[in-house]
Amino acid sequence: MLSREIHLPVIMTSGLLTPVFKGGIANKTVEILNYKFEPSGKNQIIISWNDTENDQVPMVGIDLLLDILSFEHFLKSFPDFGFIQQTLQKSVDTKNKIIDSKSYATLANLPEIDVKEIELISSRCLNQPTSGLSIAQLLRLRHRAIQDSNLESRLITLWSAIECEYDNNSNEKNLRYTSEEINEIKNSIDKKYRNDVINCISNLKKVTRKENIISNLSKLEVFKNRENIPDLVNEIKRYRNKFAHGTPIEPEEINIVRSHVTLLFNIINEIVLNKLNQVNIA
C-alpha cells in the first residue's frame, strides 16, 4: 500500500496589517489530531500528515482544523489571527518552504494553545444545529473574513454569515399570526371585504429577515443596553450593498467601517460561543 506524507505550507496572518508572530505555535512544533505543525521561517508553518491510499478521509479536514485553530486564538485573547494556505505540496521526503514578500513592522506574541480544547471543539462542531448555521460553517466564514485583506470584504463576509444564521426559512415560529389568529380575524370581518383583507394579512404574515435579525441581535451580550440596533443594522446593510456593488470605501468612512467590522466579529464570536455551550463546550 502506497503511503505518502503531505506537506502544506501556510502563512500566519491577521489579514490587514500582519506583524511578525512570536511564541506559541510560531515557535514550536505542535501535534493536533493526525496533523503536525512545524515552524518554518518568518510567519510560516509547514503542516504535515500521512496520506495512505484507501484510507478513510480524516474526520476533521485541514481546512476545518485551521478554522478552529483561528478561533482557539480568539479564546486565548488573540482575536485577529488566521492562516493562508499555499499550494498543496505532496511528497515522500521533502518539505517545500514558502517565501513571503510582505514587510513586517511590528512583533506580536502568540498565546499557548490548548490542544485538548481544539480536539474537543473539532469533535462537536459538525453537529447540525436546530436552526441557523453549524459551528463549522460559522468558523469557516469567520476565518475567511480574517484572511480578507480589506475592510470591504470583511464586512460583506461577516454580514452574510449573520443573515444566514438568522434566516427565517419559513419557520413556524416566525409567523406574524398563528392560524388561529388568522381565523379569528377572518371571522370578524364583513364577508364583503373578507377575502381582500385576508390576502393583505397573508402578505404580512411573516416576520421579515431584517426584523428577525434585529430581534436576535438584541438578545446578545454585545448589544446589552444598546438602543440603536435598527439604525445600526440599516447602516451596516447600506455599506454591505455599497461594497457588494463595487463601490470603494471612502477615506472618511474607514474608521466607521472598521468599527462595524469589529462589532460583526464580536457578534460571530458570541454566536459560536453560544453554540459551543449548547454542546457542552466553552
C-alpha positions as CSV (number, residue, x, y, z in Angstrom):
1,M,0.0,0.0,0.0
2,L,1.5,3.4,-1.1
3,S,1.9,5.8,1.7
4,R,2.9,9.4,1.3
5,E,3.5,12.4,3.5
6,I,1.7,15.6,2.6
7,H,3.2,18.9,3.5
8,L,1.0,22.0,3.4
9,P,2.8,25.4,3.8
10,V,0.7,28.1,5.4
11,I,1.3,31.7,6.4
12,M,0.1,33.1,9.7
13,T,-1.9,36.3,9.2
14,S,-4.1,38.9,10.8
15,G,-5.4,39.9,7.4
16,L,-5.0,43.6,7.3
17,L,-1.6,44.5,8.9
18,T,0.3,41.4,9.7
19,P,3.1,41.6,12.3
20,V,5.9,39.1,12.9
21,F,4.4,36.4,15.2
22,K,6.5,35.0,18.0
23,G,5.7,32.5,20.7
24,G,3.0,29.8,20.7
25,I,2.5,27.9,17.5
26,A,5.0,30.2,15.8
27,N,8.0,28.9,17.7
28,K,7.4,25.2,18.5
29,T,6.1,22.0,16.9
30,V,2.6,21.1,17.8
31,E,0.6,17.9,17.0
32,I,-3.1,18.1,16.8
33,L,-5.1,15.0,15.8
34,N,-3.1,13.5,12.9
35,Y,-1.5,16.8,11.9
36,K,1.9,18.1,12.8
37,F,2.5,21.9,12.8
38,E,6.2,22.9,12.4
39,P,7.6,26.5,12.3
40,S,9.4,27.2,9.1
41,G,10.7,30.7,9.0
42,K,9.1,34.1,9.4
43,N,5.3,33.7,9.9
44,Q,5.5,30.3,8.1
45,I,4.3,26.9,9.2
46,I,4.5,23.5,7.5
47,I,1.6,21.2,8.3
48,S,2.3,17.5,7.7
49,W,0.2,14.4,7.7
50,N,0.3,10.9,6.3
51,D,-2.0,10.1,3.4
52,T,-2.4,6.4,2.6
53,E,-4.3,5.1,-0.4
54,N,-7.7,3.5,0.5
55,D,-7.6,5.2,3.9
56,Q,-10.7,7.0,5.1
57,V,-10.6,10.7,4.9
58,P,-9.7,12.2,8.3
59,M,-12.7,13.0,10.4
60,V,-11.5,16.6,10.6
61,G,-10.1,18.1,7.4
62,I,-7.2,20.6,7.5
63,D,-9.5,23.5,6.4
64,L,-11.8,23.0,9.4
65,L,-8.9,22.5,11.7
66,L,-7.3,25.8,10.7
67,D,-10.7,27.5,11.2
68,I,-10.8,26.0,14.7
69,L,-7.2,27.0,15.4
70,S,-8.0,30.5,14.5
71,F,-10.9,30.6,16.9
72,E,-8.8,29.0,19.6
73,H,-6.5,32.0,19.5
74,F,-9.6,34.2,20.0
75,L,-10.4,32.2,23.1
76,K,-6.9,32.9,24.3
77,S,-7.4,36.7,23.8
78,F,-5.7,36.9,20.4
79,P,-8.8,37.5,18.2
80,D,-7.4,38.6,14.8
81,F,-5.3,35.6,13.8
82,G,-5.6,33.0,10.9
83,F,-3.8,31.1,8.2
84,I,-3.5,31.4,4.4
85,Q,-2.7,28.2,2.7
86,Q,-0.1,28.0,-0.1
87,T,-0.1,25.4,-2.9
88,L,-0.6,21.9,-1.5
89,Q,2.7,20.0,-1.7
90,K,2.7,16.2,-1.9
91,S,6.0,14.3,-1.5
92,V,7.6,11.5,0.4
93,D,10.6,13.1,2.0
94,T,10.7,16.8,1.1
95,K,9.3,19.9,2.6
96,N,8.9,23.0,0.5
97,K,9.3,26.2,2.3
98,I,7.4,29.3,1.2
99,I,8.7,32.8,0.6
100,D,6.6,35.7,1.7
101,S,7.3,39.1,0.2
102,K,5.3,41.1,2.8
103,S,7.1,43.6,5.0
104,Y,6.6,43.3,8.8
105,A,6.8,46.3,11.0
106,T,5.7,45.0,14.5
107,L,6.0,42.0,16.7
108,A,3.1,40.1,18.3
109,N,3.4,37.3,20.9
110,L,1.0,34.4,20.3
111,P,-0.6,32.6,23.3
112,E,-0.1,29.0,24.1
113,I,-2.9,26.9,22.6
114,D,-4.9,24.1,24.3
115,V,-4.7,21.1,22.1
116,K,-7.3,19.1,24.0
117,E,-9.7,22.1,23.7
118,I,-9.1,22.2,19.9
119,E,-9.7,18.5,19.6
120,L,-12.9,18.7,21.7
121,I,-14.3,21.5,19.5
122,S,-13.4,19.5,16.4
123,S,-15.4,16.6,17.6
124,R,-18.6,18.6,18.2
125,C,-18.6,21.4,15.6
126,L,-20.0,19.3,12.8
127,N,-23.2,18.7,14.7
128,Q,-26.2,20.3,12.9
129,P,-28.0,22.9,15.0
130,T,-31.7,23.2,15.3
131,S,-31.6,26.5,13.5
132,G,-29.1,28.6,11.7
133,L,-25.5,27.7,10.6
134,S,-23.4,24.9,12.1
135,I,-20.4,25.8,14.2
136,A,-18.2,24.6,11.4
137,Q,-19.9,26.9,8.9
138,L,-19.6,29.9,11.2
139,L,-15.9,29.2,11.9
140,R,-15.3,28.9,8.2
141,L,-16.9,32.3,7.4
142,R,-15.2,33.9,10.4
143,H,-11.8,32.6,9.3
144,R,-12.4,33.7,5.7
145,A,-13.1,37.3,7.0
146,I,-9.8,37.2,8.9
147,Q,-8.0,36.1,5.7
148,D,-9.5,39.0,3.8
149,S,-7.1,41.9,3.2
150,N,-9.6,44.7,3.1
151,L,-12.4,46.0,5.3
152,E,-15.0,45.9,2.5
153,S,-14.6,42.1,2.0
154,R,-14.6,41.5,5.7
155,L,-17.8,43.4,6.2
156,I,-19.5,41.6,3.3
157,T,-18.5,38.2,4.6
158,L,-19.4,38.7,8.2
159,W,-22.8,40.3,7.5
160,S,-23.6,37.5,5.1
161,A,-22.9,35.0,7.9
162,I,-25.3,36.8,10.2
163,E,-28.0,36.9,7.6
164,C,-27.6,33.2,7.0
165,E,-27.7,32.5,10.7
166,Y,-30.9,34.4,11.3
167,D,-32.7,33.4,8.0
168,N,-36.4,32.9,8.5
169,N,-36.7,29.8,6.3
170,S,-40.5,29.7,6.6
171,N,-40.1,28.7,10.2
172,E,-43.4,28.4,12.0
173,K,-42.2,30.5,15.0
174,N,-41.5,33.4,12.6
175,L,-45.2,33.7,11.6
176,R,-46.6,37.1,12.5
177,Y,-50.1,35.5,13.1
178,T,-50.9,32.0,14.1
179,S,-53.5,30.0,12.1
180,E,-56.0,30.5,15.0
181,E,-55.4,34.3,14.9
182,I,-55.9,34.4,11.1
183,N,-59.3,32.6,11.5
184,E,-60.3,34.9,14.3
185,I,-59.5,38.0,12.1
186,K,-61.3,36.4,9.2
187,N,-64.5,35.7,11.1
188,S,-64.5,39.3,12.5
189,I,-64.6,40.9,9.0
190,D,-67.6,41.6,6.9
191,K,-67.9,38.9,4.2
192,K,-68.0,41.6,1.5
193,Y,-64.4,42.6,2.3
194,R,-63.1,39.4,3.9
195,N,-61.1,38.0,1.0
196,D,-59.3,41.2,0.2
197,V,-58.4,41.8,3.8
198,I,-57.2,38.3,4.4
199,N,-55.0,38.5,1.3
200,C,-53.3,41.6,2.6
201,I,-52.8,39.9,6.0
202,S,-51.3,36.9,4.3
203,N,-48.7,39.1,2.7
204,L,-47.7,40.4,6.2
205,K,-47.9,37.0,7.9
206,K,-44.1,36.5,8.3
207,V,-41.6,38.4,10.3
208,T,-39.1,39.8,7.8
209,R,-35.4,38.8,7.8
210,K,-34.5,42.3,9.0
211,E,-36.9,42.1,11.9
212,N,-35.6,38.6,12.8
213,I,-32.0,39.8,12.7
214,I,-32.7,42.8,14.9
215,S,-34.7,40.6,17.4
216,N,-31.9,38.0,17.7
217,L,-29.1,40.6,17.9
218,S,-30.9,42.3,20.8
219,K,-30.6,39.1,22.8
220,L,-26.8,39.1,22.6
221,E,-24.4,40.4,25.3
222,V,-22.7,42.5,22.6
223,F,-25.9,44.6,22.4
224,K,-26.7,44.7,26.1
225,N,-28.1,48.2,27.0
226,R,-27.8,49.3,23.4
227,E,-30.9,51.0,21.9
228,N,-29.9,51.9,18.3
229,I,-29.9,48.3,16.9
230,P,-32.3,49.0,13.9
231,D,-30.3,52.1,12.9
232,L,-27.0,50.2,13.2
233,V,-28.4,47.3,11.1
234,N,-29.6,49.7,8.4
235,E,-26.1,51.4,8.2
236,I,-24.2,48.1,8.0
237,K,-26.6,46.8,5.3
238,R,-26.1,50.1,3.4
239,Y,-22.3,49.6,3.5
240,R,-22.7,45.9,2.6
241,N,-24.8,46.8,-0.5
242,K,-22.4,49.6,-1.5
243,F,-19.3,47.4,-1.3
244,A,-21.0,44.4,-2.9
245,H,-21.7,46.5,-6.0
246,G,-18.1,47.5,-6.3
247,T,-18.1,51.0,-4.8
248,P,-14.8,51.5,-2.9
249,I,-14.6,52.7,0.7
250,E,-14.1,56.5,1.1
251,P,-11.2,57.7,3.3
252,E,-13.7,59.3,5.8
253,E,-15.5,56.0,6.1
254,I,-12.6,53.9,7.1
255,N,-12.9,54.3,10.9
256,I,-16.7,53.8,10.7
257,V,-16.4,50.6,8.7
258,R,-13.5,49.3,10.9
259,S,-15.8,49.8,13.9
260,H,-18.6,47.9,12.2
261,V,-16.2,45.1,11.3
262,T,-15.0,44.8,14.9
263,L,-18.7,44.6,16.0
264,L,-19.5,41.9,13.4
265,F,-16.6,39.8,14.6
266,N,-17.8,40.2,18.2
267,I,-21.3,39.0,17.1
268,I,-20.0,36.0,15.3
269,N,-17.7,35.1,18.2
270,E,-20.6,35.3,20.6
271,I,-22.9,33.2,18.4
272,V,-20.1,30.5,18.1
273,L,-19.6,30.5,21.9
274,N,-23.3,30.1,22.5
275,K,-23.5,27.1,20.1
276,L,-20.4,25.6,21.8
277,N,-22.2,26.0,25.1
278,Q,-25.1,24.1,23.7
279,V,-22.9,21.1,23.0
280,N,-21.2,21.4,26.4
281,I,-18.0,23.2,25.3
282,A,-16.7,26.7,26.3
